[in-house]
Amino acid sequence: MKPAFIAAETDVAQNAKAILIEKYGDYEPEDADVIVPLGGDGTLLETLHRTIDLDIPVYGMNKGSIGFLMNSYEEDTLTERVAAADKVDIHPLKMKTVDKHGNEYEALAFNEVSLIREARQAAKISIHVDGVKRLPELICDGILVATPAGSTAYNLSAHGPIIPTGANVLALTPISAFRPRRWRGALIPHEAHIRFDVLERIKRPVSATADYTEIRDIVSVEVWQSRDNTKTLLFDPDYNLEERILKEQFTP
């Protein structure tokens, strides 16, 4: 095994990294056969973005606060656990935005793309799916599109559905919707193309964020799943990602 260890800046993660390097060595990510982030889900997310162009699996170990997408931390059995791990391929969302100056930006999101109001007044947003206007006007604090892997993050906090990884759908979840008051979101086929248009954008400015890439004062946002980008996550077989997501749905 040729691991590349990436650790959060916390003392506990850095100390774990030093111990593991002494046991297993350490390689540059491009020369490794497995990448091992140490920290929480934020560290894993940063690792996925950092290594997006590398076809190398990622086996995270929890040295953070929650670590929903991380395996438990153990020092002595890493080689055996990586060899026995279940593989899950995930595809990020691609976000394309146009701001009020006409500038275009693109970014990737493994968790979610979120649109959030910038000012005191609620945002007004229209929603198109595959070219069909599905909601002419949503008055809200914001709206997000979440992947299955990201459905237990911000999406769950906004009362969106938890999505099994094999469901092939994305969650479209409003954030504090005011009108239509009873609209709770939708499940969208993973191959769908979603477009948001910001209404009254001068009076009600909106920002768009793909994971942690934020673009402010947007006019429109397009979101779709990027099948050109694939990352492989590794999980211990007795607690793989599918089991974690299933268990989370029954957590009181």
Number of C-alpha atoms within 10 A of each C-alpha: 14 16 23 23 25 22 25 19 12 12 11 14 20 18 12 19 24 14 12 19 14 9 12 17 14 20 16 13 19 14 14 18 16 23 27 25 28 30 28 23 22 18 21 26 17 17 19 23 15 11 16 15 12 15 14 18 21 26 26 29 26 22 26 18 10 12 19 18 25 28 21 14 15 12 13 11 9 19 13 10 17 19 11 13 17 17 19 18 12 18 21 28 26 20 25 18 24 20 18 14 9 10 10 14 13 15 19 25 27 23 24 30 32 26 28 19 21 17 12 10 13 21 27 23 26 17 19 16 17 12 11 10 14 11 14 12 17 23 21 22 22 23 27 22 29 31 29 27 23 23 26 24 18 19 27 16 11 17 16 24 22 22 24 19 19 9 10 14 19 27 25 22 26 25 22 16 20 15 12 12 11 8 13 16 18 15 16 16 14 18 14 15 15 21 23 21 19 24 20 13 18 12 13 18 23 28 21 29 20 25 20 17 13 14 19 18 20 24 24 22 24 18 24 21 22 17 12 7 17 17 21 16 24 26 24 18 13 10 15 19 24 17 13 15 21 14 11 13 13 7 6 4
